[in-house]
């Protein structure tokens, strides 16, 4: 019997990342995690490391530690940060923070991991449907996620000769800590629900299911794609985050 997949989830301590840890473990993978925060005590994680994704040296060290003794066959980049502000009020510091965590962190994680990834490996980067359509109040977030998707396509092209795949999962609204404050207000939640054709907000487990598929042998001929998991929301206009916040 062959060894199970060994999948690194960056940002695996909460939200979509934590759901990916659970889903991948249930699918039989050996899961390791890197995050600023420790994983939950009951998380099905074989090993974990602490790393700030903005720090290339810290990410390199964490990945080298987690890959010791066994190659990493899969990477999920689920670390992310969001912030709502009109464009003219986005400070250079806030711009750098959002880009550094969402985009540069993905670069650091992919760069560190592919050194330990054999033929047949796969990467899944978490993006957002906001990458493809402008959202008032999220200029820096939209730019960072568009960059993640461009990075994934480049990885898919360059790593294909090595038999390594790279894809993106682009969620719509999801019930995660990042969105808890928004969905705690029924008016704000309704603004999203009215724009999702399926009429529901996704749970993190639904995103994790798509990630697990893209890492599996069933997706072995899929690379360079962007899989939207949004209940059809990308078919409609995104609500303005500025209007929602003012409401």
N, C-alpha and C positions, 0 to 999 in steps of 0.2 A: 504494500500500500504506500502511495506517495505521501510525502509530508503535506500538511495543510498549508494553505496560503498564509503568509505572514504579512499582515497589513498594518501600516502605520497610519494612524489618524491624528493629524495635527489639529488641535482645537477639540480634542475628544472629551473634555470634561463637562461640557454643557451643550444644550440646544441640539442642533443638527448633528454636531460631532458626536455627542453622547449617544444619540439614536443610531448613528452609524456603527459605533462600537458594539452596541447590542445586536444590531441586525447582522453584522459580519460574524460575530461570535456564534450566533444562532445558525448561520450558514456553514459553520465549521471552520472558519478562519481563526488563526492565532492572531490576536489583536494587540498591538502596542500603541502607546499614546504619548504625544508630546504636547504640553500646554503650560501656561503660566500657573495654572491652578492644578492641584492634585485631583485625580479622578475620584469618583465616589468609591467608598470602601467596598461596595458590592459590585462594582463594574467588572465585567468579564475581561480583564486586561492582564496579559502575561507579564508586561513590564511597562514602566512609564518613566518619563524624563521631564524635567522642567526646562523650558526654553522660552525666551522672548523672540517671537518670529521676526522682529525687526533687527535682530542681532545675528548676522551671518555666522560668526564664530560660535555662538551659542547653539544655533541650529545644527551646524556641522557636528559639534560635540555630542549633542543629544542623539542625532541620527546614527553617528558612529557607535555610540553606546548601545542603542537599541538594535543595531544590525550585527552586533558582535556574535559570532558563531552561526548565524543564519542569515541568508539574504532576505531582503524585503521585496516581496513580490507585488505589493500594492501600496499606493499612497492616496489618502484622502486629505485634501486641504480644506478644512472647515473653519479655520480661524477667521474671524471677521469682526468689523466694527462699523457702526452707522452713526450718523449725526445729521440733524436737520437744521438748516440755516439758509437764508437767502444768499445768493452768490456773493453779494457785496459785503456780507458779514462773515464770510468764511476767512478765518485768519490763516496766514501761511503755516502756522504751527498745526492747526487743525487739519489743513489740507495734507500736510506731510504725514500726520498720524493715520488718517484714513487710507492714504495711498500706501504707506509703509506696512500697515497690518494686512490690508486686503490684497495688494498686488505684489509689493516687494517681498512680503513674507512668503507668498506662494512661490516666487522665484527662488528664495533661499531654500525652501523645503524641497522643491523639485530638484534643484541643483545638488543638494546634499544626498537625496535619496537615490537618484539614478545611478550613482557610483556603486550602490549596493544591489541594484536591480538586475536580475537575470533576464534572458530572453523569455518572452511570455508575460512579462510584468505589465502593469497598467497604472495610470494615474487618473484620478477624478478630482477636479477642482470645483469647489462650490462657487457659483457665480450668482446671478439674479436676473430676473426678467427686466430689471431696471437698466441692464447693460445696453439694451437695444432701443429703448425709448426714453426720452427725457422726462424727468420728474422734478417739478418745482421744489426746491429746497434740498435736493440731493445731488447737486452737481459733482461734488467730490466723490460721493459713493458711486454714482453712475459711471464716472470716469474710471474709477478703480476696477469696477467689475467688467467694463469693456476691455480693460487691459488684461484682466485674467483670461478672458476668452481668446484674445489675440495670442497671449502666451501659450495657452493650451493648443491652439492650432499650429503654432510654430513647433512645439514639442512633438505633436503628432507627426509632423512632416520629418523632423530631424531624427526622431527616435525610431521611426518605422523600420529602417534597415536593421536595427537591433532587435526587432520583434517586440517593441514596447509601445503600448497604446496610450493615448491621452485624450480625455473627454471632459466635458463640462456638464454639470447639472445646474440648471437655472431655476430656482424656486420662485414662486410668487409669494404672497403673504403666508407666513408660517407662525404657529404659536410657539415662539421661543422667547427667552429672556430679552432678546433685542427688541421684540415687539410687544412685550407684556404691557407696557405703559399705554401704548396705542389701543390695544384691544380691551383694556380695562374700562375704557369709555365706550358705552354702547353706541353713541353717535358716530364715533370714529370707526368702530368696528363695522357698523352698517355701511359706511362709505366704501369700505373694501368689499363687503359681501355683495353689494349691488353691482360690482364690477367683475365678479367671478361667476362666469356662466354656470358652473356646477353648484354655486350657492353655498360653499363652505370654505373655511380657512383650513389650510393643510396642517396636519400634525407632523412633527419631525420624523416620525416613523415612515411616513409616505415618501419623504425625500430620501431617507436611508434605504428604502427598498429599491429606488432607482439607482442609487450609488452601488448597492450590492450587485445589482444586475450588471452594471457596466464593468465591474471588476471580475465578473464571473466568466468561465469559459463560453457561456452562451452568447457573450458579446465579443467573442474572439476576433471577429472581422469588422468591428466598429471602432473607428478612431477619428479624431478631429471633429466630433459632433457636439452640438449643444442641445441637450435634452431639457426642454421646459417642463417643469412639474408645477403647474400653476392653476389647475382647474379651468383653464381657458382664459385666464385674466389678460394674457398678452393679446387677445383678440379685441380688447377694449382699452380705452384710455385709463391710465393710472390716475388715481385721485391725487390732487396736489397736496403734498405734505405740509406746505405752508398754510393752505386753507384749513386743513384738518386741525393743525395745531392752534390756529387762531379761533377755530370753532369750539 
